[in-house]
Every structure is written in structure tokens, then in C-alpha cells.
Amino acid sequence: MRVGLIALVALAAGRALVAQQPPTPSFEVASVKQNTSGELRSFISLGGPSPFGATPLNTLTASNMTLRLMIVQAYSIPITLERFILSGGPERILNSRFDVRAKPPEGTAPAAPQMWQMLKSLLADRFKLRMHTETRQIPIYAMTVARPGKLGPDIRESKYDCEAISKSGRRPTDPDPPQDSKGRDLCWRNQDFGEVRGVRYAGSLAMLVSRGAQPYVDRPVVDATALSGNYEWQLTFTMKDSPDAAAPSIYTAFQEQLGLKLEPRTGPFEVYVIDSVEMPAPD
């Protein structure tokens, strides 16, 4: 009798836990069709202009997208890192192309994070996508201090955290915008001048990795500086691989301007592994 009572209590607790979990957001209406046009261009948007014509607002539209790229988008995997951190799955299915039109429930705000969560649900429902994460040893860049105890001329401690400021709803046009130590606008100043890139920001060094390094290099970057707190930085570099470039490479800029190094290593990193995936049933 006692064993039966324990089982009932455990079952009730499990049901209560399930009941407390918020439902996974999903699209109200979705159309998925394979694209066999042979067209090389692809596009995904949440509404607005596209190479294939205007797309409705508050509607996810994917045109001629491979399943692989839809997974990359849904799980916020940087496209330059996909070969390292997305593994498994049949190439025939992952490289097949599709047109997707998906509309969220009425009244849903067209916020990208929520729409990408809905895309995850769509991939699980229509493509039977199942994935898990695991830590593997892969090629990485370790961001380290080049000279212990000394940083470069274009980075210093800061009272600002631009990520937190952005999440608070502040805008570049608001009065008294955050400024760096030289009186320059700080949190909204990523700039491109032709081949030259400029990044000015403030926050943790994890933010320096995600905004100043990761989008521009070909391996995952891991912060190995052991530095805490917020910093402001100005980084200017070029993506042009040429000795006559107008600015240094990102690797040289990190060392000369910030006093940091991007060291190539092999190290542990969390990767996505595809367990199973199927071609979707025709609409």
C-alpha cells in the first residue's frame, strides 16, 4: 500500500511539473514545399523586401532555403561555424531546398527570437528533426592577454554594459547616450568603411567575443583571459587579406589595439548533433 501511495505521489508531482512548463511557441499556419528550381539564391525574412519580392510582415518567409541553413538560423549558429558545431544528418536531406511560409498566432509580436523558436517547432514537427548537444574537442581560438597585466591602448574598464542598455529599451536617439572615455557615442557604433570594419562597444569580454571577434573569424572563440567586469573597446580592422590593406587584420588588431591574442588551439566546445531528420510530407 505504501509503495502504491509513493507511486501516486510521484505521478502527481510529474503531472504538476509538466503542467508548469510553458508551451513551446509554434506557428498557427505553415506551408512547406520542396524547391527544385535549381535557383542558387536563397532568402529568409520576417517580412519586407527580398530578392524574390516583398514578403508579408509578421510572417516567416523562407525562399529556396536548404534545411541545413534553416537549422542554422533557428538555433542561432554563426554560418562561419556551422562546419564545426553542427554534426550528423543525411546530406541529401540537409542540402535539399524548401519554400516555407509560416504565420504566428494573431497578436504575436514580430520579435525575431520568438519567431526562431517557432521555426524550431516547425522543424521538429514537419521534418521530425531531433538533436542533442554534447561537448567535443574541436578547433577554436582562445582569446588571451598578450602581455599579462597589460592591455592595449584601445580597451579600458567601463561602467557601461551596452547589452543591458539595449535590453532596457534605450535608443541611440535618447538623451545622454552612453559615451566612451573620449566622449564618443559608445553602444551603437559598429561601422563599415568599405573593406575596413570598426567596432566600438562596452560590456563583458564575453561580449567582445560575440560582437568583436566571432562574426569575423573562422573558428569558435573562447574567452581565456580570466578578466571580469565591463570594458569599453574600439577595434578597427580589415577583412582584406593583402599587405597593402587600409587596416590590419583582425588578429593583428586584437593584439596591437586591445593587447589580446586569438590563439589557435583545440579545445572543448558544445556542438549540436542531429539524431534524426526526415523529408517533410507534401502539403
C-alpha positions as CSV (number, residue, x, y, z in Angstrom):
1,M,0.0,0.0,0.0
2,R,2.8,2.3,0.9
3,V,4.6,1.6,-2.4
4,G,1.4,2.4,-4.3
5,L,1.0,5.7,-2.4
6,I,4.5,6.7,-3.2
7,A,3.9,5.9,-6.9
8,L,0.7,8.1,-6.9
9,V,2.6,11.0,-5.3
10,A,5.4,10.7,-7.8
11,L,2.9,10.6,-10.7
12,A,1.1,13.6,-9.4
13,A,4.4,15.5,-9.0
14,G,5.3,14.7,-12.6
15,R,2.0,15.9,-13.9
16,A,2.3,19.1,-11.9
17,L,5.8,19.7,-13.4
18,V,4.6,19.1,-16.9
19,A,1.7,21.5,-16.3
20,Q,4.1,24.2,-15.1
21,Q,6.2,24.1,-18.3
22,P,5.2,26.8,-20.7
23,P,4.0,25.6,-24.1
24,T,6.6,25.7,-26.9
25,P,5.7,28.6,-29.3
26,S,4.6,27.4,-32.7
27,F,3.2,28.9,-35.9
28,E,-0.6,28.9,-36.4
29,V,-0.3,28.2,-40.2
30,A,2.7,26.8,-42.0
31,S,3.3,25.7,-45.6
32,V,6.5,23.7,-46.5
33,K,7.2,22.9,-50.1
34,Q,10.4,21.5,-51.7
35,N,12.0,23.8,-54.2
36,T,13.6,22.1,-57.2
37,S,14.0,25.2,-59.4
38,G,17.8,25.0,-59.5
39,E,18.0,28.6,-58.3
40,L,21.1,29.4,-56.3
41,R,19.8,32.4,-54.4
42,S,18.1,31.9,-51.0
43,F,16.4,34.1,-48.5
44,I,14.8,34.1,-45.1
45,S,13.0,37.0,-43.5
46,L,10.3,38.1,-41.0
47,G,8.7,40.4,-43.6
48,G,9.9,43.1,-46.0
49,P,11.8,43.1,-49.3
50,S,13.6,40.1,-50.6
51,P,15.4,39.1,-53.8
52,F,12.1,37.2,-54.6
53,G,9.8,40.1,-54.0
54,A,8.1,41.6,-50.9
55,T,7.2,39.3,-48.1
56,P,4.3,39.9,-45.6
57,L,5.1,41.5,-42.3
58,N,4.9,39.2,-39.2
59,T,5.3,36.2,-41.4
60,L,8.3,34.0,-41.7
61,T,9.2,33.5,-45.3
62,A,12.0,31.2,-46.5
63,S,12.7,31.0,-50.2
64,N,14.9,28.3,-51.7
65,M,16.5,27.7,-48.3
66,T,18.3,24.5,-47.5
67,L,17.2,22.6,-44.5
68,R,20.8,23.0,-43.1
69,L,20.5,26.8,-43.3
70,M,17.1,26.8,-41.6
71,I,18.6,24.8,-38.7
72,V,21.5,27.3,-38.6
73,Q,19.0,30.2,-38.4
74,A,16.7,28.5,-35.9
75,Y,19.5,27.7,-33.5
76,S,21.5,30.9,-34.0
77,I,24.5,29.1,-35.2
78,P,27.0,31.5,-36.9
79,I,27.2,30.5,-40.5
80,T,31.1,30.5,-40.4
81,L,31.0,28.0,-37.6
82,E,28.4,25.6,-38.9
83,R,31.0,23.1,-40.1
84,F,32.4,22.9,-36.6
85,I,29.3,22.9,-34.4
86,L,26.6,21.2,-36.5
87,S,27.1,17.5,-37.0
88,G,25.3,14.5,-38.3
89,G,22.2,14.0,-40.5
90,P,21.9,12.8,-44.1
91,E,23.5,15.3,-46.6
92,R,20.7,14.6,-49.2
93,I,18.1,15.9,-46.8
94,L,20.1,18.7,-45.2
95,N,21.0,20.1,-48.6
96,S,17.5,19.9,-50.1
97,R,15.9,23.3,-50.7
98,F,12.5,24.4,-49.5
99,D,10.0,27.3,-49.6
100,V,8.4,28.0,-46.2
101,R,5.6,30.4,-45.4
102,A,4.6,30.4,-41.7
103,K,2.3,32.8,-39.8
104,P,2.3,33.0,-36.0
105,P,-0.9,33.3,-33.9
106,E,-2.8,36.5,-34.2
107,G,-1.4,39.2,-31.9
108,T,2.1,37.8,-31.8
109,A,4.7,40.5,-31.8
110,P,7.2,40.0,-34.8
111,A,10.2,39.6,-32.5
112,A,13.0,37.5,-34.0
113,P,13.8,35.4,-31.0
114,Q,10.2,34.2,-30.7
115,M,9.9,33.5,-34.4
116,W,13.1,31.5,-34.4
117,Q,11.7,29.4,-31.5
118,M,8.6,28.8,-33.7
119,L,10.9,27.8,-36.5
120,K,12.5,25.2,-34.2
121,S,9.0,23.8,-33.5
122,L,8.3,23.7,-37.3
123,L,11.5,21.8,-38.0
124,A,10.7,19.3,-35.2
125,D,7.1,18.8,-36.5
126,R,7.4,18.8,-40.2
127,F,11.0,17.5,-40.6
128,K,11.0,15.3,-37.5
129,L,14.3,17.0,-36.5
130,R,15.7,15.6,-33.3
131,M,19.0,16.9,-32.0
132,H,21.1,16.9,-28.8
133,T,24.2,18.8,-27.6
134,E,27.5,17.4,-26.5
135,T,31.0,18.7,-25.8
136,R,33.7,17.8,-28.3
137,Q,37.3,18.8,-28.9
138,I,37.3,21.0,-31.9
139,P,39.5,23.8,-33.4
140,I,39.0,27.0,-31.5
141,Y,40.6,30.4,-30.9
142,A,41.4,31.1,-27.3
143,M,41.3,34.8,-26.5
144,T,44.2,35.5,-24.1
145,V,46.1,38.5,-22.7
146,A,49.2,39.0,-24.9
147,R,51.2,40.6,-22.0
148,P,50.0,39.6,-18.6
149,G,48.9,42.6,-16.6
150,K,48.8,44.9,-19.5
151,L,46.0,45.6,-22.1
152,G,46.2,47.6,-25.3
153,P,45.6,51.3,-25.8
154,D,42.0,50.9,-27.2
155,I,40.4,49.0,-24.3
156,R,39.8,50.1,-20.7
157,E,37.4,49.4,-17.8
158,S,33.9,50.8,-18.2
159,K,30.8,51.5,-16.1
160,Y,28.6,50.6,-19.1
161,D,27.1,47.4,-20.3
162,C,25.7,48.1,-23.8
163,E,23.8,44.8,-23.9
164,A,21.9,45.6,-20.7
165,I,21.3,49.2,-22.0
166,S,19.9,47.8,-25.3
167,K,17.6,45.4,-23.4
168,S,16.3,48.2,-21.2
169,G,14.8,49.8,-24.3
170,R,17.1,52.8,-24.7
171,R,17.7,54.0,-28.2
172,P,20.5,55.9,-30.0
173,T,18.3,59.0,-30.2
174,D,17.6,59.1,-26.5
175,P,19.1,62.0,-24.5
176,D,22.5,61.5,-22.9
177,P,23.6,58.4,-24.8
178,P,26.5,56.3,-23.3
179,Q,29.8,57.7,-24.3
180,D,33.3,56.3,-24.1
181,S,36.3,57.9,-22.4
182,K,36.9,60.1,-25.4
183,G,33.3,61.5,-25.5
184,R,32.2,59.3,-28.5
185,D,28.9,57.5,-28.7
186,L,29.5,54.0,-27.5
187,C,26.8,51.5,-27.8
188,W,25.5,51.9,-31.4
189,R,28.7,52.5,-33.3
190,N,29.6,49.4,-35.4
191,Q,30.7,50.9,-38.7
192,D,31.9,49.6,-42.1
193,F,34.0,51.8,-44.3
194,G,34.4,49.7,-47.4
195,E,36.9,47.0,-46.6
196,V,37.5,48.4,-43.1
197,R,35.4,47.4,-40.1
198,G,35.0,49.4,-36.9
199,V,33.6,48.0,-33.6
200,R,33.1,50.3,-30.6
201,Y,31.2,48.8,-27.7
202,A,31.2,48.2,-23.9
203,G,30.4,45.1,-21.8
204,S,32.0,41.9,-20.6
205,L,34.7,40.3,-22.5
206,A,32.2,37.6,-23.5
207,M,30.5,40.5,-25.4
208,L,33.8,41.3,-27.1
209,V,34.0,37.7,-28.2
210,S,30.4,37.7,-29.6
211,R,30.5,41.2,-31.2
212,G,34.1,41.9,-32.0
213,A,35.7,38.5,-32.8
214,Q,33.2,35.7,-33.6
215,P,31.5,37.3,-36.6
216,Y,34.8,37.8,-38.4
217,V,36.8,34.6,-37.8
218,D,36.5,31.0,-38.9
219,R,36.6,29.2,-35.6
220,P,34.7,29.3,-32.3
221,V,36.2,31.9,-30.0
222,V,36.6,31.2,-26.2
223,D,37.4,33.8,-23.6
224,A,40.5,32.6,-21.8
225,T,41.6,35.9,-20.3
226,A,40.2,35.3,-16.8
227,L,39.3,39.0,-16.7
228,S,35.9,40.1,-15.2
229,G,33.9,43.2,-15.2
230,N,32.9,45.6,-18.1
231,Y,35.3,47.1,-20.6
232,E,34.9,49.6,-23.5
233,W,36.8,49.0,-26.7
234,Q,37.4,50.4,-30.1
235,L,38.6,47.9,-32.8
236,T,39.5,48.7,-36.4
237,F,40.5,46.0,-38.8
238,T,40.1,44.8,-42.4
239,M,38.8,41.6,-43.8
240,K,41.1,42.0,-46.9
241,D,44.0,39.6,-46.9
242,S,46.6,41.8,-48.5
243,P,49.8,43.6,-47.3
244,D,48.5,46.9,-48.8
245,A,45.2,46.8,-46.9
246,A,44.0,50.1,-45.3
247,A,43.9,48.5,-41.8
248,P,45.4,45.5,-40.0
249,S,43.9,42.0,-40.0
250,I,41.6,41.3,-37.1
251,Y,44.3,39.1,-35.5
252,T,46.9,41.9,-35.6
253,A,44.3,44.5,-34.5
254,F,43.4,42.4,-31.4
255,Q,47.0,42.3,-30.3
256,E,48.1,45.9,-31.2
257,Q,44.9,47.7,-30.3
258,L,43.5,45.6,-27.4
259,G,46.5,43.7,-26.1
260,L,44.7,40.4,-26.7
261,K,45.6,37.4,-28.8
262,L,43.4,35.0,-30.7
263,E,45.4,31.8,-30.3
264,P,44.6,28.8,-32.5
265,R,44.0,25.7,-30.3
266,T,42.0,22.6,-29.9
267,G,39.6,22.7,-27.0
268,P,36.2,21.7,-25.7
269,F,33.1,23.3,-27.2
270,E,29.4,22.5,-27.2
271,V,28.2,21.2,-30.6
272,Y,24.8,20.3,-32.0
273,V,24.4,16.7,-33.1
274,I,21.5,15.7,-35.4
275,D,20.0,12.4,-34.3
276,S,17.3,12.1,-36.9
277,V,15.6,14.1,-39.7
278,E,13.1,13.3,-42.5
279,M,11.8,14.8,-45.7
280,P,8.5,16.6,-44.9
281,A,5.2,15.2,-46.1
282,P,3.8,17.1,-49.1
283,D,1.4,20.0,-48.2
